[in-house]
Amino acid sequence: MRPGPVIDALDRPAPEASIGTDWALISDRVMGGVSAANMRRENVAGRPAVVLSGEVSLENDGGFVQIALDLSPGGGVVDASGWTGIEIDTFGNGETYNLHLRTADVVRPWQSYRHEFTAAGAWQTHSFAFADANPHRIEAPFDPSRLRRIGIVAIGRAFAAWIAVGGVRFY
């Protein structure tokens, strides 16, 4: 399946994305951590957005909160090899976040392909080239023809997370 360029333009009722799948909130509580977060849809600086907010805690071997989106119903594979990468529009609190990409090769929860970015206190667009995806605890090279999920993640240190996502697309 070759996707269109728009992944989410925030044009459907929450939590549904433009592609028909739903945004999901995931935290380290699934593995015994104590980080707390919420996800909501709201207008931020004049734009509709999915907002992730919460407290990242390192207690109990935790350390992350995220919003994630399957790119195909049921977590199926999407062939994104016709695109260079993914762009996201963010508005944040000046903290560092990650874009995590998961492919069919990712079989463990701690595995992903990562890009790090700072979410400034104004709307900005971040472009993440597939060729620059950093493998995390996985040996397989990143294969955009096997893309399954994206995640916007606050991870790795104790801090107050607040990030708004106002659009996601291939480029």
Protein Blocks (a to p, Z undefined) as FASTA:
>chain_A
ZZdfblbgolaccfbdfkopacddddfklnopabdcddddddeehiacdddeddddfehh
iaidcddddfbehhiacdfklpgbdcdddddehiacddddddfklmbfkbccdddddddf
bdcdddddfklpccehiabdcdfklcfbdcdddehiacddddddfbdcdZZ
